[in-house]
Amino acid sequence: MPATAGLLLTGGASTRLGVDKAELRRDGERLADRGARLLALVCSPVLEVGTGASHLPTVREDPPGAGPLAGIVAGADALHARGVDQPIVVLAVDLPFVDTALLRWLAEHPAPRAVVPRVDGIAQPLCARYTAADLVVAARLRAEGHSALRDLLATVPVTYVDETDWAACADRRAFDDVDTPEAVARAGLGWPPSRPG
């Protein structure tokens, strides 16, 4: 079994986009299905945290829509309940250009704690790896009322990896998220059939 589990985060509200990001298509494949498929090639087990958009076993953050820190904690709790206490690779569903090479590189990175890519100095915590010790801290922060992933990054030891490190397995587009219609157009993604007007 791989040494790293996976969490696909699909719980974002998509308010700026107007449709569920998980339903967008890349080359005809829904982003939810693509993210689930890629994570399953690298990680085991893999869970979805969010709306149940994929075929993966799904848990929900509490309360729904509470943000990615709550989502990671919910996913980690669900994995722990299954007897899984290994590191996790976290992937947000709205990153349509992530590929298995980057996910595998994160999963196998030798750093002892969190591994978070940066693009132009900006952390990308929704395509990153966290250890069991990091997840314990995340649960404590959540219990104390914290909701932002930056609070976790400010509290645990983090190995930040810049383009000089991750460029061998990914290009910058891997970290482009899609949260506006303009971003969807730039990415060349397809809309779900039910897109309103």
Secondary structure, DSSP 8 states (H G I E B T S, - for coil): --S-EEEEE-----TTTSS-GGG-EETTEEHHHHHHHHHHHH-SSEEEESS--SSS-EE--SSTT--HHHHHHHHHHHHHHTT--S-EEEEETT-TT--HHHHHHHHH---SSEEEEEETTEE-TTEEEE-HHHHHHHHHHHHTT---HHHHHTTS-EEEE-HHHHTTT--GGGG----SHHHHHHHT-B--TT---
